[in-house]
């Protein structure tokens, strides 16, 4: 009996071991196990990243070969450290730090030891790599920006961090990922799919050939090419006009929502964020906390919209039936309420209807309009919610659900917002600054440009977007389906007529362009900063919005120029020129071009940091650049115009 039990036990244990072995080697065997097998080396084959073209087919971003020195820490054998460091052009301290970092990441997985070798360094190192066990060279592609413009549009690529590695298993230590702009927004499309080769190693850690004859190897899939909506020449032109200035410019095609230009000033050459110098150059840009070149003012700059917001109040008043286009308001050089006075530039006793109110940017007219909207039913608490809902239907006060990597919500306040300040009673005069686009109203340049596109379309807009075409794919419905505002179509005509008169005989009459009916609105916004712990008023911001032509809109634009004095002085000139450039392809208002190239606002931006009282040492007059710099800008301008023509 005991012999039988022993026999059964031996048989059972044997069956158990055989079953387990069968399960491990046959049933459970799959290529995922290969990643954990120390006897198999994993070699990634990186695909070429997709190209980026502008709307006219101009190549903006291509690739160039790059060589990285990789390390597998547990396979490293004793080596001549000084010789290796000399070949890599690093010091011993960096060698030790990088090795320790790679070991902490994983002693058995490859990590980037030194990235972006030049072709010359690669050629020298390749001949001696056999001396350095545990290290090998991996080839992949770096970006090659074919242009010096559009840094905020195109973005750049850089190494992944631990947070990305932990959240997305696709990425490994040393992999590259889109960090900003289009590179980040369309990372999964542009990056392609890595291939992998599994190499069998012997007990001496030597490669002996492909694992199972390459059965589990995969080939890389090249990233898809994309075409973006940006017009490279219009973008270059806008960036040149904004030289020596700070602000944001967004131009949109109303009929599609395609972004024609997205200028953030100041800008930089995207090529400085490529290769081994990327990290130091990025830190240099990041440390510039004054000019903030990495801050995309066209998408992230949140400003009071100023007088352009009067267009919104006019539309809401018409929709709510509290004003007609012919209703007139008498202006006594401003609007008085309580003990305060909201001044404007109308002559004393001027009578303004809606069209002339927009044309002259009359504060009295729009303060009256705003109060009538809120007080329509005798309850300003309900009125502010009605007003807010109309404004938000234009995409204001919230993210636009676009495909841009960064952005800000802005702010369109409602009753809930004001309950923190006015918990009990609420009157329209409490928020009268909203009538002229100040107070608690805040927008970004892209939101204002989108608002103008909706006005140009007489009541609808397409979500602004940067993608025009993806190789082998169709655009998402969110970019092709119109979104309707709460304002009926017929109410747009008197507002648009008022905007036309702004150009013909109003605040932008000096900015007219021959043969183009431009509809626009100037804006001037007060600008405050904390200087020596005190709230100090600086030079006003210059704002301008417009679309053209009136009856067949091809472009809607919003321009913000920080510390630009008033709407038509800087922002209006930029807008008129970019409209003419887009519609005609050439410029007749060369006087405006010259004025913008000659004049700088750098002195204005230096005021809070100068240590000098404001208004002296030439600060009250515009700064004119040196002739040498002007001639250089003129050459760049001539080059842009030559390419365009």
URBEL-V530770 format. One record per run of one state. SS is the DSSP state (A for helix, B for strand, O for the rest). FROM is the first residue (numbers start at 1). TO is the last residue. If there is no record, write none. Layout:
SS | FROM | TO
SS | FROM | TO
//
This chain:
O | 1 | 1
A | 2 | 27
O | 28 | 30
A | 31 | 36
O | 37 | 39
B | 40 | 45
O | 46 | 51
B | 52 | 53
O | 54 | 58
B | 59 | 71
O | 72 | 72
A | 73 | 75
O | 76 | 80
A | 81 | 88
O | 89 | 91
A | 92 | 105
O | 106 | 110
B | 111 | 117
O | 118 | 118
A | 119 | 126
O | 127 | 128
A | 129 | 131
O | 132 | 134
B | 135 | 145
O | 146 | 150
A | 151 | 154
O | 155 | 156
B | 157 | 159
O | 160 | 161
A | 162 | 167
O | 168 | 175
B | 176 | 178
O | 179 | 180
A | 181 | 185
O | 186 | 186
A | 187 | 191
O | 192 | 192
B | 193 | 193
O | 194 | 194
B | 195 | 201
O | 202 | 206
B | 207 | 210
A | 211 | 214
O | 215 | 217
B | 218 | 218
O | 219 | 220
B | 221 | 221
O | 222 | 225
B | 226 | 228
O | 229 | 231
A | 232 | 241
O | 242 | 246
B | 247 | 253
O | 254 | 257
B | 258 | 265
O | 266 | 269
A | 270 | 273
O | 274 | 277
A | 278 | 287
O | 288 | 296
A | 297 | 300
O | 301 | 302
B | 303 | 303
O | 304 | 305
A | 306 | 320
O | 321 | 328
B | 329 | 337
O | 338 | 339
B | 340 | 352
O | 353 | 353
A | 354 | 360
O | 361 | 362
A | 363 | 374
O | 375 | 379
A | 380 | 392
O | 393 | 410
B | 411 | 411
O | 412 | 414
A | 415 | 418
O | 419 | 427
A | 428 | 436
O | 437 | 441
B | 442 | 443
O | 444 | 444
A | 445 | 456
O | 457 | 459
B | 460 | 461
O | 462 | 464
B | 465 | 465
O | 466 | 466
B | 467 | 470
O | 471 | 472
B | 473 | 473
O | 474 | 476
A | 477 | 479
O | 480 | 482
B | 483 | 484
O | 485 | 488
A | 489 | 505
O | 506 | 508
A | 509 | 511
O | 512 | 517
B | 518 | 531
O | 532 | 533
B | 534 | 548
O | 549 | 554
B | 555 | 561
O | 562 | 570
A | 571 | 584
O | 585 | 589
A | 590 | 598
B | 599 | 600
O | 601 | 601
A | 602 | 610
O | 611 | 622
B | 623 | 624
O | 625 | 626
A | 627 | 644
O | 645 | 645
//
